[in-house]
Amino acid sequence: METTALIAACVAVVLGAGLQRVAGMGLGMVAAPVLTVFLGASVGVLVSNVAAIVTALIILRALRDRVEWRRVVMILPLMLVGSVLGALTVREADAAWLDVIVGGSVLLALAASAVLRRRVRIKGRSVAVATGLAAGFMNTTSGVAAPAWTAYALATRWDHRSFAATLQPLLVVMNTMSVATKLAFGAIPPGTAPAWWVWPVLLAGVLVGVGLGAALARRIPTRVASGIALTVAVVGALTALTRGLLTV
């Protein structure tokens, strides 16, 4: 890995980890595109997954008192079911159209949630069920799950600090599943993994990013942090939609 590539990867990881500490998500969205440019698609996404796991674990340790574990227990199994459904869909459907459908649907869901939150408060287990299924499905088909969580948070008026904390165990499981699946099915070509010394450098980038994000989180109002999370979600949905439209 060349010095320029390593510096770019570290900057992306620092920014992504900092964003995830403030908004609850974002490392994959920031780091994955940069890492895939320099490491290739399969290895770049794998490294991004590992960085996301470490980031979520560190943030979880700091925010564990704010995690709503009942929601985690309720949503996680549904997320796994959604992942299976997504994998079956990917096998049968065209990937470009999946991106278009998922990206467009999520943008509509975000817009509807933003409007509805001003008029009605949505509650009930059915909403959580739909969110878990949608997040697992979207993560498998498009690699973008944050918009589903954000739409749910908007619709239910979920306090952002608790929302950001509760996302971390879900992100740990989601990315661990991704890494395990790729390694188990030989998705990483032999001899393409980064040199051993790249991992501690990227770990240092995660630690720096989380530290900077923690300092910012103490100064950023909850309303602003929630707005940042919404922006990340919209960008993610637009990315999926644009990627699909360009490849249809």
C-alpha positions as CSV (number, residue, x, y, z in Angstrom):
1,M,0.0,0.0,0.0
2,E,1.6,3.3,-1.1
3,T,2.1,6.1,1.3
4,T,-0.4,8.4,-0.5
5,A,-3.0,5.7,-0.5
6,L,-2.4,5.0,3.2
7,I,-2.7,8.7,4.1
8,A,-6.0,9.0,2.1
9,A,-7.4,5.9,3.8
10,C,-6.4,7.2,7.2
11,V,-8.0,10.6,6.6
12,A,-11.2,8.8,5.4
13,V,-11.3,6.6,8.5
14,V,-10.7,9.5,10.8
15,L,-13.5,11.6,9.3
16,G,-15.8,8.6,9.2
17,A,-15.2,7.5,12.8
18,G,-15.7,11.1,13.9
19,L,-19.0,11.4,12.0
20,Q,-20.1,8.1,13.5
21,R,-19.4,9.3,17.0
22,V,-21.5,12.5,16.5
23,A,-24.3,11.1,14.3
24,G,-24.3,7.4,15.3
25,M,-23.4,6.3,11.7
26,G,-21.3,7.3,8.7
27,L,-18.0,5.5,8.8
28,G,-18.9,3.1,6.0
29,M,-20.3,5.8,3.9
30,V,-17.2,8.0,4.2
31,A,-14.4,5.4,4.3
32,A,-15.7,2.6,2.0
33,P,-15.6,4.6,-1.3
34,V,-12.0,5.8,-0.6
35,L,-10.8,2.4,0.5
36,T,-12.2,0.7,-2.5
37,V,-10.4,3.1,-4.9
38,F,-7.0,2.2,-3.3
39,L,-7.5,-1.4,-2.3
40,G,-10.1,-2.7,-4.8
41,A,-13.8,-3.3,-4.2
42,S,-13.7,-6.5,-2.2
43,V,-10.8,-5.7,0.0
44,G,-11.7,-2.0,0.5
45,V,-15.2,-2.9,1.7
46,L,-13.7,-5.6,4.0
47,V,-11.3,-3.1,5.6
48,S,-14.2,-0.6,5.9
49,N,-16.3,-3.3,7.7
50,V,-13.5,-4.1,10.1
51,A,-13.0,-0.4,10.8
52,A,-16.7,0.0,11.4
53,I,-16.8,-2.9,13.9
54,V,-13.9,-1.4,15.9
55,T,-15.5,2.1,15.8
56,A,-18.9,0.8,16.9
57,L,-17.3,-1.2,19.8
58,I,-15.4,1.9,21.0
59,I,-18.5,4.1,20.8
60,L,-20.6,1.4,22.4
61,R,-18.3,1.3,25.4
62,A,-18.6,5.1,25.9
63,L,-22.4,5.2,25.3
64,R,-23.5,1.9,26.7
65,D,-25.7,3.5,29.4
66,R,-27.8,5.1,26.7
67,V,-28.4,2.0,24.6
68,E,-32.0,0.8,24.6
69,W,-31.3,-2.9,24.7
70,R,-35.0,-3.9,24.3
71,R,-35.0,-2.3,20.9
72,V,-31.8,-4.1,20.0
73,V,-33.2,-7.5,21.0
74,M,-36.4,-6.7,19.1
75,I,-34.8,-5.4,15.9
76,L,-31.7,-7.6,15.6
77,P,-33.4,-10.9,14.6
78,L,-35.6,-9.0,12.1
79,M,-32.5,-7.4,10.6
80,L,-30.9,-10.9,10.1
81,V,-34.1,-12.1,8.4
82,G,-34.0,-9.0,6.2
83,S,-30.4,-9.8,5.3
84,V,-31.4,-13.3,4.2
85,L,-34.3,-11.9,2.1
86,G,-31.9,-9.4,0.6
87,A,-29.4,-12.1,-0.3
88,L,-32.1,-14.1,-2.0
89,T,-33.3,-11.0,-3.9
90,V,-29.7,-10.1,-5.0
91,R,-29.4,-13.6,-6.5
92,E,-32.5,-13.2,-8.6
93,A,-32.8,-9.5,-9.3
94,D,-30.8,-7.0,-11.2
95,A,-28.5,-5.1,-8.8
96,A,-28.9,-1.7,-10.6
97,W,-32.7,-1.8,-10.3
98,L,-32.4,-2.8,-6.7
99,D,-30.3,0.3,-6.0
100,V,-32.9,2.5,-7.8
101,I,-35.8,1.0,-5.9
102,V,-34.1,1.0,-2.5
103,G,-32.7,4.5,-2.9
104,G,-35.9,6.0,-4.2
105,S,-38.1,4.3,-1.6
106,V,-35.9,5.4,1.2
107,L,-35.9,9.0,0.1
108,L,-39.7,8.9,0.0
109,A,-39.7,7.3,3.5
110,L,-37.4,10.0,4.9
111,A,-39.5,12.8,3.4
112,A,-42.7,11.2,4.7
113,S,-41.2,10.7,8.2
114,A,-40.0,14.3,8.4
115,V,-43.6,15.5,7.6
116,L,-45.3,13.0,9.8
117,R,-43.3,13.8,12.9
118,R,-44.8,17.2,13.0
119,R,-48.4,15.8,12.9
120,V,-48.5,12.4,14.5
121,R,-46.3,10.2,16.7
122,I,-45.9,6.7,15.2
123,K,-45.6,3.9,17.8
124,G,-45.9,0.2,18.0
125,R,-44.0,-3.0,17.4
126,S,-45.0,-3.2,13.7
127,V,-42.9,-0.1,12.9
128,A,-39.8,-1.7,14.5
129,V,-40.5,-4.9,12.7
130,A,-40.6,-3.1,9.3
131,T,-37.5,-1.1,10.1
132,G,-35.4,-4.2,11.1
133,L,-36.5,-6.0,7.9
134,A,-35.8,-3.0,5.8
135,A,-32.4,-2.3,7.3
136,G,-31.2,-5.9,6.9
137,F,-32.5,-6.0,3.3
138,M,-30.9,-2.6,2.4
139,N,-27.6,-3.4,3.9
140,T,-27.3,-6.7,1.9
141,T,-28.7,-5.3,-1.4
142,S,-27.1,-1.8,-1.5
143,G,-24.7,-1.6,1.4
144,V,-26.8,1.3,2.8
145,A,-28.8,0.8,6.0
146,A,-28.6,4.1,7.7
147,P,-31.6,5.7,6.0
148,A,-33.9,3.0,7.3
149,W,-32.8,3.7,10.9
150,T,-33.1,7.4,10.4
151,A,-36.6,7.2,9.0
152,Y,-37.6,5.1,12.0
153,A,-36.0,7.6,14.4
154,L,-37.8,10.5,12.7
155,A,-41.2,8.8,12.6
156,T,-41.0,7.7,16.3
157,R,-39.4,10.9,17.6
158,W,-36.6,8.8,19.0
159,D,-34.2,10.9,21.1
160,H,-31.0,11.3,19.0
161,R,-28.5,10.5,21.8
162,S,-30.2,7.2,22.6
163,F,-30.7,6.5,18.8
164,A,-26.9,7.0,18.2
165,A,-26.0,4.7,21.1
166,T,-28.5,2.0,20.2
167,L,-27.2,1.8,16.6
168,Q,-23.7,0.7,17.7
169,P,-24.5,-2.9,18.7
170,L,-26.6,-3.3,15.6
171,L,-23.7,-2.0,13.5
172,V,-21.3,-4.4,15.2
173,V,-23.5,-7.4,14.3
174,M,-24.2,-6.2,10.8
175,N,-20.6,-5.6,9.9
176,T,-19.4,-8.8,11.6
177,M,-21.9,-10.8,9.5
178,S,-20.5,-9.1,6.4
179,V,-16.9,-9.9,7.2
180,A,-17.7,-13.5,8.3
181,T,-19.7,-14.2,5.1
182,K,-16.9,-12.8,2.8
183,L,-14.2,-14.8,4.5
184,A,-16.3,-18.0,4.6
185,F,-17.2,-17.9,0.9
186,G,-13.7,-16.8,-0.3
187,A,-14.8,-13.4,-1.5
188,I,-11.4,-12.0,-0.8
189,P,-8.9,-13.0,-3.5
190,P,-5.7,-14.6,-2.2
191,G,-2.8,-12.2,-1.8
192,T,-4.8,-9.1,-1.9
193,A,-5.1,-8.4,1.8
194,P,-3.2,-5.3,3.1
195,A,0.1,-5.7,4.8
196,W,-0.1,-6.4,8.5
197,W,1.2,-3.0,9.5
198,V,-1.7,-1.2,7.7
199,W,-4.2,-2.5,10.4
200,P,-2.6,-0.8,13.4
201,V,-2.3,2.4,11.4
202,L,-6.0,2.3,10.5
203,L,-6.8,1.5,14.1
204,A,-5.0,4.6,15.2
205,G,-7.1,6.5,12.6
206,V,-10.3,5.1,14.3
207,L,-9.1,6.1,17.7
208,V,-8.3,9.6,16.6
209,G,-11.6,10.0,14.8
210,V,-13.7,8.8,17.7
211,G,-11.7,11.0,20.0
212,L,-12.4,14.1,17.8
213,G,-16.0,13.1,17.4
214,A,-16.4,12.7,21.2
215,A,-15.0,16.2,21.7
216,L,-17.4,17.6,19.1
217,A,-20.4,15.7,20.4
218,R,-20.1,17.4,23.8
219,R,-20.4,20.8,22.0
220,I,-22.9,20.0,19.3
221,P,-26.6,20.4,20.3
222,T,-28.8,17.3,20.0
223,R,-30.8,19.0,17.3
224,V,-27.7,19.6,15.2
225,A,-26.5,16.1,15.7
226,S,-29.9,14.8,14.5
227,G,-29.6,17.0,11.5
228,I,-26.2,15.5,10.7
229,A,-27.6,12.0,10.9
230,L,-30.4,12.9,8.6
231,T,-27.9,14.4,6.1
232,V,-25.9,11.2,6.2
233,A,-29.0,9.1,5.6
234,V,-30.1,11.3,2.6
235,V,-26.6,11.1,1.1
236,G,-26.7,7.3,1.5
237,A,-30.0,7.0,-0.2
238,L,-29.0,9.3,-3.0
239,T,-25.8,7.3,-3.5
240,A,-27.7,4.1,-4.0
241,L,-30.2,5.8,-6.3
242,T,-27.5,7.4,-8.4
243,R,-25.4,4.3,-8.6
244,G,-28.4,2.4,-9.8
245,L,-29.5,5.0,-12.4
246,L,-26.0,5.1,-13.8
247,T,-25.8,1.3,-14.3
248,V,-29.3,0.5,-15.4
